């Protein structure tokens, strides 16, 4: 209901699989988070998302974890890809939201962890988006990675052409 009141609508179809990496692009604003949560609630999704440690201060940490947050300490070297693959392999149902830009700054240079997680866990990519110009969000399709990132990444990015994040230039 809140989405409709603010003029947003959900479009597209989520992957049919119980497990997938949910690509979140473009990610250019803190406003992406509440819109994403509202859409997940409407769709009845239990989602998980990764956020920098500073998003989990002591008084808010329990709430952030309850909302699906996974705290990431970017100052320490971790094998996040392998740990995330292990999480997929140990569950029957898992959707982790990963913004491939890795930041809220508009960027064409995506980090590749989301892709390596999907390949390693043998799960597809749900191509999620928020288009602030059209006030639409949802799914652009399901992409099944081949393991050839040089071939796949440009194909994935092509889906996002013309989509405007809140702070896109």
PyMOL commands that set and color helices and strands:
alter all, ss='L'
color gray80, all
select helices_A, chain A and resi 2-5+31-43+53-55+58-66+80-89+113-121+149-159
alter helices_A, ss='H'
color red, helices_A
select strands_A, chain A and resi 9-11+19-25+48-52+69-72+94-98+124-131+136-143
alter strands_A, ss='S'
color yellow, strands_A
deselect
rebuild
show_as cartoon
